[in-house]
Amino acid sequence: MKFEVFSDRYLPKINQELKAYFSDRDDDIFDMISYALNSAGKRLRPLITLAVYAAAGKVIDDTAIKAATAVEFVHAYSLVHDDLPEMDNDSKRRGQDSVWKAYGVGNAVLVGDGLLTEAFKKLADLPIPDSLRLRLIYSLALAAGPDNMVRGQQYDLFSKEKVQSVEDLEFVHLMKTGSLMTYAATAGGILAGLPENALRYLNVYGANLGIAFQIKDDLKDIEQDKAEHKNSFPKLAGVDGSRAELAEHVKAAREAIEKIPNFQHSVLTDLLDQL
Ligand code: GRG
């Protein structure tokens, strides 16, 4: 199945879950969190979790949707904080004012804090065996925390001098962007009860997808003439070099996913083809 067809089918369910989540709460903080969470994102990470779950032969039910959407809370937090004036200083996000622009910096910090912590509550609330819940919670904490996403952001924004080569930049983006993609892919496998070797292949898929996604993003910036980032792939490897790197990572991701036995990988490989 094409990724687009899969997305058309499950995006409304993901958005419905996100919209309903805080709808029974009434206070400013919930309104501001909903402003961030319900804006027009592609929901790529929950879709990856669901695509892996379905590829393993499982039927996507309400619990799977609830489980898959936790990572979107973390992703939304990362964007809210990334947009802050002291970080990437962006006034617009997903076609609307960024949260700090709409509600002020202090509120934007709190919106991010709320989204991040609620993600773990959401996983803890899942009606699944304790061992699976614990593994999902641990994996998301590892991906989002100082070993991965937080560290990648710190390198990217405040330790630019440490990023001198394509390898350095790949390491940064593996941590910054690849970490949640890797979590998203392995979470689908954990939920489906896949064996450890399959989870390792999903890990390789997610990591390479994350780096490929970032290279594609850098190349798009060049095409649209808005490449202001100092440490972009095209700056360090050139446009042709970046395209070659992109192809390498897509290939590595594809090879990994194709090695999983009894796994209907077409949605996940089609996502690679989009890159
Ligand atoms: C604040 C700890 C902390 C980390 C922030 C992911 C991140 C780390 C910052 C985002 C910076 C950025 C815009 C990177 C480009 C690639 C990227 C991750 C784009 C946003 O992801 P999409 O395209 O966005 O999935 P939507 O809006 O569709 O969800």
Boltz pocket constraint, residues with backbone or C-beta under 6 A from the ligand:
constraints:
  - pocket:
      binder: B
      contacts: [[A, 40], [A, 41], [A, 42], [A, 43], [A, 44], [A, 75], [A, 77], [A, 78], [A, 79], [A, 81], [A, 82], [A, 94], [A, 144], [A, 149], [A, 150], [A, 153], [A, 176], [A, 177], [A, 213], [A, 214], [A, 217]]
      max_distance: 6.0
